[in-house]
C-alpha cells in the first residue's frame, strides 16, 4: 500500500467513525492513536509518581509534606506549559500535624521491636516512656468501671471488637476485577443478580461517642499511652486519625496503631499471666499558624470562540495519610490526571473547551478540598444556589480506587451517557476497558460535583492490593503501582477529557439534585 492510499484510507476511517448518527458518538481515532503513541512511547507517569511520593513524602492535609507537594505540582504543571497555574485556597481546615519520630518495642518478657504508626493528630510521648501493658476492652460505658483505679502508669492496649483471625490467608493480596464481576457491574442494579450498592466499613472502629468517652477516661485514670489497631497482617498497619484537627479538640493520649501479629502476641502473653513491658518514644508536631488549605489548579485554554468558556475538569486528591507516601491513595490518580494533560499539551491538541486540572487536598477528611472548590466556583450543596459557572462545566473525571488500570466508568445513574461512553471506550477494549455501568460509586471527589448537578465520574479501576495492603497503610509506596496500568489509565483519561472538550454539546445532565442535609457543625 502506498502512502497516499494509506492516508486516504485513514482519513476515510476517521470521517466514518466521527459521523454522528442516531446511536454513534464522535470518536477521533487519529487523535487516540497519537495519544496512545505518546502515552506508551514517551510516558512520564512513573517519573512524576516518584517525584510526588518518594521526594515529597507523606502528604497529610495541613502538613509540610502537603505544602511541599503543592509547590512541586505547580512548578511541574508550569514546566509543561499549562496556563493559569495556581495554588488556590479553598477554606479553613484546622491544625496541621506531622510525625517526627516513632519507636515502640516490647522489653519484657524479652526484647522485640514492634511495627506501629502514631495516629494522626495525637501528641508525642515527650521522650521515652517505659510502662506495663494492660488490655482494655471497653464496648460500652458500663465496661469502664472494671478498669477504674487500675490504669495509672500503664500503656492501654485496645483490642479490635472483631478479635483476631490469625489463620493463613490463601487468597491473593492483589487481584483485578474479573470479567464476571465486570459483567455483573454492567447490569442495571435493579436486576436480581446485580451486585448490591455497598460501601466497605471498618468493623473494628469504635463509635465516635464511645471512643471520645474512653479517651477522657484513660487520661483521668492516669494511663500514659495507647496501642490499638489489629487489622493489618504481615507488617501492614492500617492507620487514620486518633484525634480531632479542630483548634478546640479535647486532649488525648499518645497513640500508635499496630498490625495483628504484634498486638495479638501482647494479648496472648497477658492472657497467660506474663507481665509485658513496653517502651515508646514518639514525637509529633502540630502546626497552628496556617489553617487555610489549598488545591492546585491549571488549564489548557479552549480555542473555540463559542465554547472556550466552558470547562472539562479532571483530577485526583493529592493529600494522603501519614504512614507511607500515599501512592495508591491517591498519588496514582494525581499523576494519571497530570499525565493526561501533559499528553494533550505535548501533542499540541487544540481543545474547543478549556481543560482544567485540579489536584485536591482534604479528601481524606471528607472531600473538603473539592467541596470547598465547588462551593466557591459552582454551587452551595446546602442551599443549591447555583453560580453562573455551574452551567459551564461539561464533566469532571476522577481516578481514586487503587493502583491499577481503568476497566470502565460509572454513569452515576445517568442513562443518557451510556452510548457516549461506550463509543469512547470501544478503542480501548483490547486494553481491558470496556465496561459502562449505570451504577453509582461514592467516597471520592467526583461526588462533590455530582451533588450540585455537574456530571462527575469515577472510573472503574483495578484495585490490585488496595483493600489488602495499601489503602491507608504503611505499605502504600511507589512500589505498589503498576507502570503499564498507569500508562493505560493516563491514555484513557486523556481521551475522555479530549473528546468531552471537542463535543458540539456539553454532556447530558441529570435532574438537579435537592439541597444536601449537612449535619450540624459540619463545615463543608
HELIX and SHEET records of a PDB file:
HELIX    1   1 UNK A    3  UNK A   18  1                                  16    
HELIX    2   2 UNK A   29  UNK A   41  1                                  13    
HELIX    3   3 UNK A   45  UNK A   50  1                                   6    
HELIX    4   4 UNK A   51  UNK A   55  3                                   5    
HELIX    5   5 UNK A   64  UNK A   79  1                                  16    
HELIX    6   6 UNK A  141  UNK A  147  5                                   7    
HELIX    7   7 UNK A  179  UNK A  186  1                                   8    
HELIX    8   8 UNK A  208  UNK A  220  1                                  13    
HELIX    9   9 UNK A  260  UNK A  271  1                                  12    
HELIX   10  10 UNK A  327  UNK A  331  3                                   5    
HELIX   11  11 UNK A  332  UNK A  346  1                                  15    
HELIX   12  12 UNK A  363  UNK A  365  5                                   3    
HELIX   13  13 UNK A  368  UNK A  377  1                                  10    
HELIX   14  14 UNK A  388  UNK A  392  5                                   5    
HELIX   15  15 UNK A  415  UNK A  417  5                                   3    
HELIX   16  16 UNK A  418  UNK A  426  1                                   9    
HELIX   17  17 UNK A  429  UNK A  431  5                                   3    
HELIX   18  18 UNK A  446  UNK A  450  1                                   5    
HELIX   19  19 UNK A  466  UNK A  470  3                                   5    
HELIX   20  20 UNK A  478  UNK A  480  5                                   3    
HELIX   21  21 UNK A  483  UNK A  502  1                                  20    
SHEET    1   A 8 UNK A  83  UNK A  92  0                                        
SHEET    2   A 8 UNK A 292  UNK A 300 -1                                        
SHEET    3   A 8 UNK A 354  UNK A 360 -1                                        
SHEET    4   A 8 UNK A 311  UNK A 317  1                                        
SHEET    5   A 8 UNK A 393  UNK A 398  1                                        
SHEET    6   A 8 UNK A 456  UNK A 461  1                                        
SHEET    7   A 8 UNK A 406  UNK A 410 -1                                        
SHEET    8   A 8 UNK A 435  UNK A 437  1                                        
SHEET    1   B 8 UNK A 112  UNK A 113  0                                        
SHEET    2   B 8 UNK A  96  UNK A 108 -1                                        
SHEET    3   B 8 UNK A 277  UNK A 287 -1                                        
SHEET    4   B 8 UNK A 129  UNK A 136 -1                                        
SHEET    5   B 8 UNK A 155  UNK A 158  1                                        
SHEET    6   B 8 UNK A 225  UNK A 229  1                                        
SHEET    7   B 8 UNK A 255  UNK A 258  1                                        
SHEET    8   B 8 UNK A 116  UNK A 118 -1                                        
SHEET    1   C 2 UNK A 379  UNK A 380  0                                        
SHEET    2   C 2 UNK A 385  UNK A 386 -1                                        
END                                                                             
